[in-house]
Amino acid sequence: MSLFAIVLIVFLGIVLLIVEFLIVPGITVAGIGGVILIGGGVYFAYDVHGTMMGNYVLLGTFMMMILTLFYALRARTWKGTMLDSKMEGKAYSYDKTKVKKGDTGKTVTRLGPYGKVVINGIYMDARSVSGIIGANEPVEVVKTESSKIIVKPLNE
C-alpha cells in the first residue's frame, strides 16, 4: 500500500470524525468508521513502511486532528451559521400607583395558580393565593410585586 493511500485513509477518517462531532452527534457509523480508518491507516503505515514511517504517520495524524479541531471550533468558522438576532426589551411591569392592595377585578383566564386578570382596566399577570380560581371570577388584590400581583377570590 502506497504512502499516499495511507494518508488518504487517515484524512478520510479525520473527516468522518469531524462529521461525527459537529454534524451528527452521538455514536454513529461516521464516528466508528473514522476511528477504524485512522487506526487502519496508522497500522498499515507501521506494517508496510516500517517503524520510522509509522511514527511519522502517527505524529502527522495527531497534528492534523489537533489543527482540524482548532479550525473547526473557532468562533469565526461558525459565524455564518449562527443565529444573529438579539432579544431586547424588559419584563412586563405595571404602574404600581394604579393597582394597590384591596383593589378588585376579575380573572381573564383560569388562575391555576398563575394566569391573567384585569384590575382597574389593566390586564396583568397574577398568582392565586388559594390554588385554582376559574375564569371570569371576581378577585381582590392581596399583594403587589414588580411584574405580577397576588390575588384571592373575592368571596373568601
DSSP file (Angstrom, degrees, kcal/mol; ACC not computed):
  #  RESIDUE AA STRUCTURE BP1 BP2  ACC     N-H-->O    O-->H-N    N-H-->O    O-->H-N    TCO  KAPPA ALPHA  PHI   PSI    X-CA   Y-CA   Z-CA
    1    1 A M              0   0    0      0, 0.0     2,-0.0     0, 0.0    47,-0.0   0.000 360.0 360.0 360.0 133.0    0.0    0.0    0.0
    2    2 A S     >  -     0   0    0      1,-0.1     4,-1.7     4,-0.0     5,-0.1  -0.302 360.0-118.0 -76.1 160.6    1.4    3.4   -1.0
    3    3 A L  H  > S+     0   0    0      1,-0.2     4,-2.5     2,-0.2     5,-0.2   0.851 115.0  58.1 -64.7 -35.5    2.1    6.2    1.4
    4    4 A F  H  > S+     0   0    0      1,-0.2     4,-2.3     2,-0.2    -1,-0.2   0.907 105.6  48.9 -61.8 -42.3   -0.4    8.3   -0.5
    5    5 A A  H  > S+     0   0    0      2,-0.2     4,-2.2     1,-0.2    -1,-0.2   0.888 110.8  50.6 -65.0 -39.3   -3.2    5.8    0.1
    6    6 A I  H  X S+     0   0    0     -4,-1.7     4,-2.4     2,-0.2    -2,-0.2   0.930 111.5  47.0 -64.8 -45.1   -2.4    5.6    3.8
    7    7 A V  H  X S+     0   0    0     -4,-2.5     4,-2.6     1,-0.2    -2,-0.2   0.886 111.8  51.8 -63.9 -38.6   -2.5    9.4    4.1
    8    8 A L  H  X S+     0   0    0     -4,-2.3     4,-2.4     2,-0.2    -1,-0.2   0.893 109.6  49.2 -64.1 -40.8   -5.8    9.5    2.2
    9    9 A I  H  X S+     0   0    0     -4,-2.2     4,-2.1     2,-0.2    -2,-0.2   0.925 113.0  46.7 -64.4 -45.1   -7.3    6.8    4.5
   10   10 A V  H  X S+     0   0    0     -4,-2.4     4,-2.2     2,-0.2    -2,-0.2   0.920 112.4  50.5 -63.7 -43.4   -6.2    8.8    7.6
   11   11 A F  H  X S+     0   0    0     -4,-2.6     4,-2.3     1,-0.2    -2,-0.2   0.914 110.0  49.6 -61.2 -43.9   -7.6   12.0    6.1
   12   12 A L  H  X S+     0   0    0     -4,-2.4     4,-2.3     1,-0.2    -1,-0.2   0.879 109.5  53.0 -62.7 -37.9  -10.9   10.4    5.4
   13   13 A G  H  X S+     0   0    0     -4,-2.1     4,-2.0     2,-0.2    -2,-0.2   0.899 108.8  48.9 -63.1 -41.2  -11.0    9.1    8.9
   14   14 A I  H  X S+     0   0    0     -4,-2.2     4,-2.3     2,-0.2    -2,-0.2   0.906 109.9  51.9 -65.6 -41.2  -10.4   12.6   10.3
   15   15 A V  H  X S+     0   0    0     -4,-2.3     4,-2.3     1,-0.2    -2,-0.2   0.921 109.6  49.8 -60.8 -43.4  -13.2   14.0    8.1
   16   16 A L  H  X S+     0   0    0     -4,-2.3     4,-2.1     1,-0.2    -1,-0.2   0.879 109.7  51.1 -64.1 -37.5  -15.6   11.3    9.4
   17   17 A L  H  X S+     0   0    0     -4,-2.0     4,-2.6     2,-0.2    -1,-0.2   0.899 109.3  50.0 -66.4 -39.4  -14.7   12.1   13.0
   18   18 A I  H  X S+     0   0    0     -4,-2.3     4,-2.7     2,-0.2     5,-0.5   0.910 110.1  50.8 -64.5 -40.9  -15.4   15.8   12.4
   19   19 A V  H  X>S+     0   0    0     -4,-2.3     5,-2.5     1,-0.2     4,-1.8   0.907 111.5  49.6 -60.4 -41.1  -18.7   14.9   10.8
   20   20 A E  H  <5S+     0   0    0     -4,-2.1    -2,-0.2     3,-0.2    -1,-0.2   0.917 116.1  40.4 -63.9 -44.9  -19.5   12.8   13.9
   21   21 A F  H  <5S+     0   0    0     -4,-2.6    -2,-0.2     1,-0.1    -1,-0.2   0.885 128.7  25.4 -74.8 -38.8  -18.5   15.6   16.4
   22   22 A L  H  <5S+     0   0    0     -4,-2.7    -3,-0.2    -5,-0.2    -2,-0.2   0.727 132.0  22.5-104.4 -24.4  -20.1   18.6   14.7
   23   23 A I  T  <5S+     0   0    0     -4,-1.8    -3,-0.2    -5,-0.5    -4,-0.1   0.816 127.1  29.5-112.8 -46.4  -22.9   17.4   12.4
   24   24 A V  S   <S-     0   0    0     -5,-2.5     4,-0.2     2,-0.1    -1,-0.2  -0.739  78.5-162.4-119.6  80.7  -24.2   14.0   13.6
   25   25 A P        +     0   0    0      0, 0.0     2,-0.2     0, 0.0    -4,-0.1  -0.243  50.3  47.4 -67.2 154.4  -23.7   13.9   17.4
   26   26 A G  S    S-     0   0    0     -6,-0.1     2,-0.9     2,-0.1     5,-0.1  -0.640 106.2 -48.8 112.2-173.2  -23.8   10.5   19.1
   27   27 A I  S    S+     0   0    0     -2,-0.2     2,-0.2     4,-0.1    -7,-0.0  -0.861  78.2 149.7-101.4 103.9  -22.1    7.3   18.3
   28   28 A T     >  -     0   0    0     -2,-0.9     4,-2.2    -4,-0.2     5,-0.2  -0.603  63.5 -86.0-124.5-176.2  -22.9    6.7   14.6
   29   29 A V  H  > S+     0   0    0      1,-0.2     4,-2.9    -2,-0.2     5,-0.2   0.840 122.8  59.5 -61.9 -34.7  -21.4    5.0   11.6
   30   30 A A  H  > S+     0   0    0      2,-0.2     4,-2.3     1,-0.2    -1,-0.2   0.933 108.8  42.2 -63.0 -45.4  -19.4    8.1   10.8
   31   31 A G  H  > S+     0   0    0      2,-0.2     4,-2.3     1,-0.2    -2,-0.2   0.929 117.3  45.6 -67.6 -45.3  -17.6    8.1   14.2
   32   32 A I  H  X S+     0   0    0     -4,-2.2     4,-2.3     1,-0.2    -2,-0.2   0.918 115.0  48.5 -64.5 -42.7  -16.9    4.4   14.2
   33   33 A G  H  X S+     0   0    0     -4,-2.9     4,-2.8    -5,-0.2    -1,-0.2   0.887 109.7  52.8 -63.8 -39.2  -15.8    4.5   10.6
   34   34 A G  H  X S+     0   0    0     -4,-2.3     4,-2.5    -5,-0.2     5,-0.2   0.923 110.3  46.5 -62.5 -45.1  -13.5    7.4   11.3
   35   35 A V  H  X S+     0   0    0     -4,-2.3     4,-2.6     2,-0.2     5,-0.2   0.912 113.9  48.8 -63.9 -42.1  -11.8    5.6   14.2
   36   36 A I  H  X S+     0   0    0     -4,-2.3     4,-2.9     2,-0.2    -2,-0.2   0.924 112.6  47.6 -64.3 -43.9  -11.4    2.5   12.1
   37   37 A L  H  X S+     0   0    0     -4,-2.8     4,-2.5     2,-0.2    -2,-0.2   0.915 114.2  45.9 -65.7 -42.1  -10.0    4.4    9.1
   38   38 A I  H  X S+     0   0    0     -4,-2.5     4,-2.3     2,-0.2     5,-0.2   0.951 116.0  45.7 -64.9 -47.7   -7.5    6.3   11.3
   39   39 A G  H  X S+     0   0    0     -4,-2.6     4,-2.5    -5,-0.2    -2,-0.2   0.907 114.4  48.6 -61.2 -41.9   -6.4    3.2   13.2
   40   40 A G  H  X S+     0   0    0     -4,-2.9     4,-2.8    -5,-0.2    -1,-0.2   0.894 110.2  51.2 -65.7 -40.0   -6.1    1.2    9.9
   41   41 A G  H  X S+     0   0    0     -4,-2.5     4,-1.9     2,-0.2    -2,-0.2   0.925 113.1  44.4 -63.4 -44.4   -4.1    3.9    8.2
   42   42 A V  H  X S+     0   0    0     -4,-2.3     4,-2.1     2,-0.2    -2,-0.2   0.909 113.5  51.6 -66.1 -41.3   -1.6    4.1   11.1
   43   43 A Y  H  X S+     0   0    0     -4,-2.5     4,-2.9    -5,-0.2    -2,-0.2   0.937 110.6  47.7 -60.0 -47.2   -1.5    0.3   11.3
   44   44 A F  H  X>S+     0   0    0     -4,-2.8     4,-3.0     1,-0.2     5,-0.6   0.852 107.9  56.3 -65.0 -33.3   -0.7    0.0    7.6
   45   45 A A  H  X5S+     0   0    0     -4,-1.9     4,-1.5    -5,-0.2     9,-0.3   0.932 113.4  40.2 -63.2 -43.6    2.0    2.7    7.9
   46   46 A Y  H  X5S+     0   0    0     -4,-2.1     4,-1.0     8,-0.2    -2,-0.2   0.915 120.0  45.7 -67.6 -42.6    3.7    0.7   10.5
   47   47 A D  H  <5S+     0   0    0     -4,-2.9    -2,-0.2    -5,-0.2    -3,-0.2   0.917 124.5  27.9 -69.9 -45.6    3.1   -2.7    8.8
   48   48 A V  H  <5S+     0   0    0     -4,-3.0    -3,-0.2    -5,-0.2    -2,-0.2   0.882 131.9  29.5 -87.7 -40.9    4.1   -1.7    5.2
   49   49 A H  H  X<S-     0   0    0     -4,-1.5     4,-0.5    -5,-0.6    -3,-0.2   0.452 105.6-117.2-107.5  -1.1    6.6    1.1    5.7
   50   50 A G  H  X  -     0   0    0     -4,-1.0     4,-2.1    -5,-0.3    -1,-0.3  -0.229  40.7 -55.8  95.2 176.8    8.3    0.3    9.0
   51   51 A T  H  > S+     0   0    0      2,-0.2     4,-2.5     1,-0.2     5,-0.2   0.879 127.5  53.0 -66.0 -41.9    8.6    1.9   12.4
   52   52 A M  H  > S+     0   0    0      1,-0.2     4,-1.9     2,-0.2    -1,-0.2   0.948 114.5  40.3 -62.4 -49.8   10.1    5.2   11.3
   53   53 A M  H  X S+     0   0    0     -4,-0.5     4,-2.6     1,-0.2    -1,-0.2   0.858 113.3  56.1 -68.8 -34.5    7.3    5.9    8.7
   54   54 A G  H  X S+     0   0    0     -4,-2.1     4,-2.6    -9,-0.3    -1,-0.2   0.903 107.0  49.5 -62.1 -41.6    4.7    4.6   11.1
   55   55 A N  H  X S+     0   0    0     -4,-2.5     4,-2.7     2,-0.2     5,-0.2   0.903 110.9  49.9 -63.9 -40.7    5.9    7.1   13.7
   56   56 A Y  H  X S+     0   0    0     -4,-1.9     4,-2.9     2,-0.2    -2,-0.2   0.922 112.2  46.9 -63.5 -43.4    5.7   10.0   11.1
   57   57 A V  H  X S+     0   0    0     -4,-2.6     4,-2.6     2,-0.2    -2,-0.2   0.910 113.0  49.5 -65.7 -41.2    2.2    9.0   10.1
   58   58 A L  H  X S+     0   0    0     -4,-2.6     4,-2.3     2,-0.2    -2,-0.2   0.931 114.1  44.6 -63.1 -45.5    1.1    8.7   13.7
   59   59 A L  H  X S+     0   0    0     -4,-2.7     4,-2.6     2,-0.2    -2,-0.2   0.910 114.2  49.7 -64.8 -42.4    2.6   12.1   14.6
   60   60 A G  H  X S+     0   0    0     -4,-2.9     4,-2.5    -5,-0.2    -2,-0.2   0.884 110.4  50.9 -63.5 -38.5    1.1   13.7   11.4
   61   61 A T  H  X S+     0   0    0     -4,-2.6     4,-2.3     2,-0.2    -2,-0.2   0.927 111.2  47.8 -64.1 -45.1   -2.3   12.2   12.2
   62   62 A F  H  X S+     0   0    0     -4,-2.3     4,-2.1     1,-0.2    -2,-0.2   0.930 114.1  46.2 -61.7 -46.3   -2.2   13.6   15.7
   63   63 A M  H  X S+     0   0    0     -4,-2.6     4,-2.6     1,-0.2     5,-0.2   0.895 112.1  51.2 -64.8 -40.1   -1.2   17.1   14.5
   64   64 A M  H  X S+     0   0    0     -4,-2.5     4,-2.5     2,-0.2    -1,-0.2   0.880 109.3  50.3 -65.9 -37.9   -3.8   17.1   11.7
   65   65 A M  H  X S+     0   0    0     -4,-2.3     4,-2.4     2,-0.2     5,-0.2   0.915 111.5  48.5 -66.1 -42.1   -6.5   16.2   14.2
   66   66 A I  H  X S+     0   0    0     -4,-2.1     4,-2.4     2,-0.2    -2,-0.2   0.944 114.4  45.2 -62.0 -48.6   -5.5   19.0   16.5
   67   67 A L  H  X S+     0   0    0     -4,-2.6     4,-2.6     2,-0.2     5,-0.2   0.901 112.7  50.9 -62.9 -41.8   -5.4   21.5   13.7
   68   68 A T  H  X S+     0   0    0     -4,-2.5     4,-2.4     1,-0.2    -1,-0.2   0.929 112.6  45.4 -63.5 -45.5   -8.7   20.4   12.2
   69   69 A L  H  X S+     0   0    0     -4,-2.4     4,-2.0     2,-0.2    -1,-0.2   0.889 111.5  53.9 -64.9 -38.5  -10.4   20.6   15.6
   70   70 A F  H  < S+     0   0    0     -4,-2.4     4,-0.4    -5,-0.2    -2,-0.2   0.944 114.5  39.7 -60.9 -48.2   -8.8   24.0   16.2
   71   71 A Y  H >< S+     0   0    0     -4,-2.6     3,-0.5     1,-0.2    -2,-0.2   0.850 115.3  52.2 -72.0 -33.4  -10.1   25.5   13.0
   72   72 A A  H 3< S+     0   0    0     -4,-2.4    -1,-0.2    -5,-0.2    -2,-0.2   0.831 112.4  44.7 -71.4 -31.2  -13.5   23.8   13.2
   73   73 A L  T 3< S+     0   0    0     -4,-2.0    -1,-0.2    -5,-0.2    -2,-0.2   0.398  83.8 117.9 -97.0   3.5  -14.2   25.1   16.7
   74   74 A R  S X> S-     0   0    0     -3,-0.5     4,-0.8    -4,-0.4     3,-0.6  -0.409  71.3-124.4 -67.0 147.9  -13.0   28.7   16.1
   75   75 A A  G >4 S+     0   0    0      1,-0.2     3,-0.7     2,-0.2     4,-0.4   0.871 107.8  55.0 -63.5 -39.4  -15.8   31.2   16.5
   76   76 A R  G >4 S+     0   0    0      1,-0.2     3,-0.7     2,-0.2     4,-0.4   0.775  96.4  66.8 -69.3 -24.3  -15.4   32.7   13.1
   77   77 A T  G <4 S+     0   0    0     -3,-0.6     3,-0.3     1,-0.2    -1,-0.2   0.883 110.0  34.9 -61.7 -37.9  -15.9   29.3   11.4
   78   78 A W  G XX S+     0   0    0     -4,-0.8     4,-1.2    -3,-0.7     3,-1.0   0.340  86.7 103.0-100.5   4.9  -19.5   29.1   12.6
   79   79 A K  T <4 S+     0   0    0     -3,-0.7     3,-0.4    -4,-0.4    -1,-0.2   0.869  81.2  52.0 -58.0 -38.3  -20.4   32.9   12.3
   80   80 A G  T 34 S+     0   0    0     -4,-0.4    -1,-0.3    -3,-0.3    -2,-0.1   0.740 113.6  43.1 -71.2 -22.5  -22.3   32.3    9.0
   81   81 A T  T <4 S+     0   0    0     -3,-1.0    -1,-0.2    -4,-0.1    -2,-0.2   0.552  93.7  98.5-100.7  -8.6  -24.4   29.5   10.5
   82   82 A M  S  < S-     0   0    0     -4,-1.2     2,-0.4    -3,-0.4    -3,-0.0  -0.484  80.9-109.4 -82.0 150.8  -25.2   31.1   13.9
   83   83 A L        -     0   0    0     -2,-0.2    -1,-0.1     1,-0.1    -2,-0.1  -0.653  30.9-170.2 -75.2 128.0  -28.4   32.9   14.6
   84   84 A D        +     0   0    0     -2,-0.4    -1,-0.1     2,-0.1     2,-0.1   0.412  40.9 117.8-105.2   0.8  -27.6   36.6   14.9
   85   85 A S        -     0   0    0      1,-0.0     2,-0.4     2,-0.0    -2,-0.0  -0.373  48.5-150.8 -74.6 150.4  -30.8   38.0   16.3
   86   86 A K        -     0   0    0     -2,-0.1     2,-0.6     2,-0.0    -2,-0.1  -0.943   8.3-136.4-120.3 141.3  -30.9   39.7   19.6
   87   87 A M        -     0   0    0     -2,-0.4     2,-0.3     2,-0.0    -2,-0.0  -0.861  28.0-179.9 -97.4 124.4  -33.8   39.9   22.0
   88   88 A E        +     0   0    0     -2,-0.6     2,-0.3     2,-0.0    -2,-0.0  -0.907  30.3  68.7-123.0 152.5  -34.2   43.3   23.5
   89   89 A G        -     0   0    0     -2,-0.3     2,-0.3     2,-0.0    -2,-0.0  -0.820  63.8 -97.8 135.6-174.4  -36.8   44.6   26.0
   90   90 A K        -     0   0    0     -2,-0.3     3,-0.1     3,-0.0    -2,-0.0  -0.907  42.3 -78.8-139.0 167.3  -37.7   44.1   29.6
   91   91 A A        -     0   0    0     -2,-0.3     2,-0.1     1,-0.1    -2,-0.0  -0.314  58.5 -93.0 -66.1 148.7  -40.2   42.1   31.6
   92   92 A Y        +     0   0    0     55,-0.1     2,-0.3    -2,-0.0    -1,-0.1  -0.397  52.0 173.1 -62.5 132.8  -43.7   43.4   31.7
   93   93 A S        -     0   0    0     -2,-0.1     2,-0.3    -3,-0.1    54,-0.2  -0.965  17.6-142.3-138.4 158.4  -44.4   45.6   34.7
   94   94 A Y        -     0   0    0     52,-0.8     2,-0.7    -2,-0.3    54,-0.1  -0.735  32.5 -89.6-118.9 165.8  -47.4   47.7   35.6
   95   95 A D    >>  -     0   0    0     -2,-0.3     3,-1.6     1,-0.2     4,-0.9  -0.661  31.8-155.8 -78.1 112.7  -47.8   51.1   37.2
   96   96 A K  T 34 S+     0   0    0     -2,-0.7    -1,-0.2     1,-0.3    48,-0.0   0.681  89.2  64.8 -67.1 -16.4  -48.0   50.4   41.0
   97   97 A T  T 34 S+     0   0    0      1,-0.2    -1,-0.3     3,-0.1     3,-0.1   0.733 101.6  49.7 -77.2 -19.8  -50.0   53.6   41.5
   98   98 A K  T <4 S+     0   0    0     -3,-1.6     2,-0.4     1,-0.2    -2,-0.2   0.716 114.5  42.1 -90.8 -22.3  -52.9   52.3   39.5
   99   99 A V  S  < S+     0   0    0     -4,-0.9     2,-0.3     4,-0.0    -1,-0.2  -0.988  71.1 157.5-128.2 124.3  -53.2   48.9   41.3
  100  100 A K    >   -     0   0    0     -2,-0.4     3,-2.0    -3,-0.1    41,-0.2  -0.889  49.2 -63.3-139.7 171.3  -52.8   48.5   45.0
  101  101 A K  T 3  S+     0   0    0     -2,-0.3    41,-0.2     1,-0.3     3,-0.1  -0.274 118.5  27.3 -57.3 133.3  -53.8   46.2   47.8
  102  102 A G  T 3  S+     0   0    0     39,-2.2    -1,-0.3     1,-0.4    40,-0.1   0.185  85.6 131.3  98.7 -16.0  -57.5   45.9   48.3
  103  103 A D    <   -     0   0    0     -3,-2.0    38,-2.8    37,-0.1    -1,-0.4  -0.338  46.1-142.7 -66.3 152.5  -58.5   46.7   44.6
  104  104 A T  E     +A  140   0A   0     36,-0.2    16,-0.6    -3,-0.1     2,-0.2  -0.835  33.0 136.6-118.0 156.8  -60.9   44.3   43.0
  105  105 A G  E     -AB 139 119A   0     34,-2.2    34,-2.4    -2,-0.3     2,-0.3  -0.815  41.8 -94.1-165.3-154.7  -61.2   42.9   39.5
  106  106 A K  E     -AB 138 118A   0     12,-2.1    12,-2.6    32,-0.3     2,-0.2  -0.991  30.8-102.6-146.2 155.3  -61.8   39.7   37.7
  107  107 A T  E     - B   0 117A   0     30,-2.2    29,-1.7    -2,-0.3    10,-0.3  -0.500  19.5-169.9 -75.9 140.8  -59.9   36.8   36.2
  108  108 A V  S    S+     0   0    0      8,-2.6     2,-0.3    -2,-0.2     9,-0.2   0.809  79.0  17.8 -93.2 -43.0  -59.5   36.7   32.4
  109  109 A T  S    S-     0   0    0      7,-1.7     2,-0.2    26,-0.1    -1,-0.2  -0.746 102.6 -78.7-118.8 170.7  -58.0   33.2   32.4
  110  110 A R        -     0   0    0     -2,-0.3     2,-0.8    25,-0.1    24,-0.2  -0.518  40.3-139.8 -68.6 134.8  -58.1   30.5   34.9
  111  111 A L  B     +F  133   0B   0     22,-2.9    22,-2.4    -2,-0.2     4,-0.2  -0.875  24.5 175.5 -96.6 111.9  -55.5   31.0   37.6
  112  112 A G  S    S-     0   0    0      2,-1.6    20,-0.2    -2,-0.8    -1,-0.1  -0.361  92.7 -55.8-138.2  62.1  -54.0   27.7   38.4
  113  113 A P  S    S+     0   0    0      0, 0.0    15,-2.8     0, 0.0     2,-0.3  -0.974 139.7  45.3 -87.0  -6.2  -52.2   29.3   40.3
  114  114 A Y  E     + C   0 127A   0     13,-0.2    -2,-1.6    -3,-0.1     2,-0.3  -0.737  68.9 113.0-102.2 151.0  -50.9   31.7   37.6
  115  115 A G  E     - C   0 126A   0     11,-2.0    11,-2.8    -2,-0.3     2,-0.4  -0.963  59.1 -61.8 179.1-164.4  -53.0   33.5   34.9
  116  116 A K  E     + C   0 125A   0     -2,-0.3    -8,-2.6     9,-0.2    -7,-1.7  -0.843  41.8 177.1-109.2 142.5  -54.3   36.8   33.7
  117  117 A V  E     -BC 107 124A   0      7,-2.4     7,-2.4    -2,-0.4     2,-0.5  -0.920  23.4-136.9-134.1 161.9  -56.5   39.2   35.5
  118  118 A V  E     +BC 106 123A   0    -12,-2.6   -12,-2.1    -2,-0.3     2,-0.4  -0.990  26.5 171.8-121.5 122.3  -58.0   42.7   34.8
  119  119 A I  E >  S-BC 105 122A   0      3,-2.2     3,-1.7    -2,-0.5   -14,-0.2  -0.996  72.2  -9.3-132.7 126.3  -57.9   45.1   37.6
  120  120 A N  T 3  S-     0   0    0    -16,-0.6    -1,-0.1    -2,-0.4     3,-0.1   0.832 130.3 -56.2  54.3  35.2  -58.9   48.8   37.2
  121  121 A G  T 3  S+     0   0    0      1,-0.2     2,-0.5     0, 0.0    -1,-0.3   0.549 112.8 119.9  78.5   8.0  -58.9   48.2   33.4
  122  122 A I  E <   -C  119   0A   0     -3,-1.7    -3,-2.2   -24,-0.1     2,-0.4  -0.927  55.2-144.9-111.1 124.6  -55.3   46.9   33.4
  123  123 A Y  E     +C  118   0A   0     -2,-0.5     2,-0.3    -5,-0.2    -5,-0.2  -0.721  37.3 148.8 -84.4 133.5  -54.5   43.4   32.1
  124  124 A M  E     -C  117   0A   0     -7,-2.4    -7,-2.4    -2,-0.4     2,-0.2  -0.973  48.8 -85.8-157.0 168.3  -51.7   41.8   34.0
  125  125 A D  E     +C  116   0A   0     22,-0.5    24,-1.6    -2,-0.3     2,-0.3  -0.567  47.5 179.8 -78.6 144.1  -50.2   38.5   35.3
  126  126 A A  E     -Cd 115 149A   0    -11,-2.8   -11,-2.0    -2,-0.2     2,-0.4  -0.965  21.7-144.7-143.8 160.4  -51.4   37.3   38.6
  127  127 A R  E     -Cd 114 150A   0     22,-2.4    24,-2.7    -2,-0.3     2,-0.3  -0.987  22.2-127.2-127.1 137.6  -50.9   34.5   41.1
  128  128 A S  E     - d   0 151A   0    -15,-2.8     3,-0.5    -2,-0.4    24,-0.2  -0.633   5.8-154.6 -84.9 139.3  -53.7   33.0   43.2
  129  129 A V  S    S+     0   0    0     22,-2.4    23,-0.1    -2,-0.3    -1,-0.1   0.827  92.3  41.2 -76.6 -34.3  -53.1   32.7   46.9
  130  130 A S  S    S-     0   0    0     21,-0.3     2,-0.4     1,-0.2    -1,-0.2  -0.146 113.1 -99.7-115.0  38.5  -55.5   29.8   47.4
  131  131 A G  S    S+     0   0    0     -3,-0.5     2,-0.3   -18,-0.1    -1,-0.2  -0.685  84.7  16.1  91.6-134.5  -54.9   27.5   44.4
  132  132 A I        -     0   0    0     -2,-0.4     2,-0.4   -20,-0.2   -20,-0.2  -0.635  54.5-177.6 -89.3 133.9  -57.1   27.4   41.3
  133  133 A I  B     -F  111   0B   0    -22,-2.4   -22,-2.9    -2,-0.3     3,-0.1  -1.000  26.1-125.9-125.4 130.2  -59.6   30.3   40.5
  134  134 A G    >   -     0   0    0     -2,-0.4     3,-0.8   -24,-0.2   -27,-0.2  -0.094  35.0 -81.6 -69.8 170.6  -61.8   29.9   37.4
  135  135 A A  T 3  S+     0   0    0      1,-0.2   -27,-0.2   -25,-0.1    -1,-0.1  -0.389 111.0  20.9 -71.6 152.0  -62.1   32.4   34.6
  136  136 A N  T 3  S+     0   0    0    -29,-1.7    -1,-0.2     1,-0.2   -28,-0.1   0.780  89.6 140.1  59.5  32.4  -64.4   35.4   35.0
  137  137 A E    <   -     0   0    0     -3,-0.8   -30,-2.2    -4,-0.1    -1,-0.2  -0.828  57.9-110.7-102.0 142.7  -64.4   35.2   38.8
  138  138 A P  E     -A  106   0A   0      0, 0.0    16,-2.3     0, 0.0    17,-0.4  -0.526  42.3-177.4 -72.5 138.6  -64.2   38.3   41.0
  139  139 A V  E     -AE 105 153A   0    -34,-2.4   -34,-2.2    14,-0.3     2,-0.4  -0.900  19.8-142.3-134.5 161.8  -60.8   38.7   42.8
  140  140 A E  E     -AE 104 152A   0     12,-2.7    12,-2.1    -2,-0.3     2,-0.4  -0.976  27.4-112.8-125.9 140.6  -59.2   41.0   45.3
  141  141 A V  E     + E   0 151A   0    -38,-2.8   -39,-2.2    -2,-0.4    10,-0.2  -0.580  33.4 172.9 -75.2 125.8  -55.5   42.1   45.3
  142  142 A V  E     -     0   0A   0      8,-3.3     2,-0.3     1,-0.4     9,-0.2   0.789  67.3  -3.2 -98.0 -39.9  -53.7   40.8   48.3
  143  143 A K  E     - E   0 150A   0      7,-1.7     7,-3.0   -43,-0.1     2,-0.4  -0.991  61.8-137.7-154.1 148.2  -50.1   41.9   47.5
  144  144 A T  E     - E   0 149A   0     -2,-0.3     2,-0.2     5,-0.2     5,-0.2  -0.913  19.9-179.7-112.4 141.2  -48.3   43.7   44.6
  145  145 A E        -     0   0    0      3,-2.2    -2,-0.0    -2,-0.4     5,-0.0  -0.693  44.9 -90.1-124.7-179.5  -45.0   42.6   43.1
  146  146 A S  S    S+     0   0    0     -2,-0.2   -52,-0.8     1,-0.2     3,-0.1   0.892 118.9  11.9 -65.7 -41.8  -42.9   44.2   40.3
  147  147 A S  S    S+     0   0    0    -54,-0.2   -22,-0.5     1,-0.1     2,-0.3   0.464 130.9  21.7-118.2  -2.4  -44.3   42.1   37.4
  148  148 A K        -     0   0    0    -24,-0.1    -3,-2.2   -54,-0.1     2,-0.3  -0.965  64.4-130.3-154.5 169.3  -47.4   40.4   38.9
  149  149 A I  E     -dE 126 144A   0    -24,-1.6   -22,-2.4    -2,-0.3     2,-0.5  -0.858  16.6-127.7-123.3 161.5  -49.9   40.6   41.6
  150  150 A I  E     +dE 127 143A   0     -7,-3.0    -8,-3.3    -2,-0.3    -7,-1.7  -0.942  34.1 179.6-111.1 127.5  -51.2   38.1   44.2
  151  151 A V  E     -dE 128 141A   0    -24,-2.7   -22,-2.4    -2,-0.5   -21,-0.3  -0.800  17.5-158.7-126.3 164.6  -55.0   37.8   44.4
  152  152 A K  E     - E   0 140A   0    -12,-2.1   -12,-2.7    -2,-0.3   -19,-0.0  -0.947  42.0 -83.9-135.2 158.1  -57.6   35.8   46.2
  153  153 A P  E >   - E   0 139A   0      0, 0.0     3,-1.3     0, 0.0   -14,-0.3  -0.343  36.2-130.3 -60.0 143.8  -61.2   35.1   45.4
  154  154 A L  T 3  S+     0   0    0    -16,-2.3   -15,-0.1     1,-0.3   -17,-0.0   0.806 102.9  60.3 -68.9 -29.9  -63.5   38.0   46.4
  155  155 A N  T 3         0   0    0    -17,-0.4    -1,-0.3     1,-0.2   -16,-0.1   0.400 360.0 360.0 -81.6   4.5  -66.0   35.7   48.2
  156  156 A E    <         0   0    0     -3,-1.3    -1,-0.2     0, 0.0    -2,-0.1   0.452 360.0 360.0 -87.3 360.0  -63.3   34.4   50.7
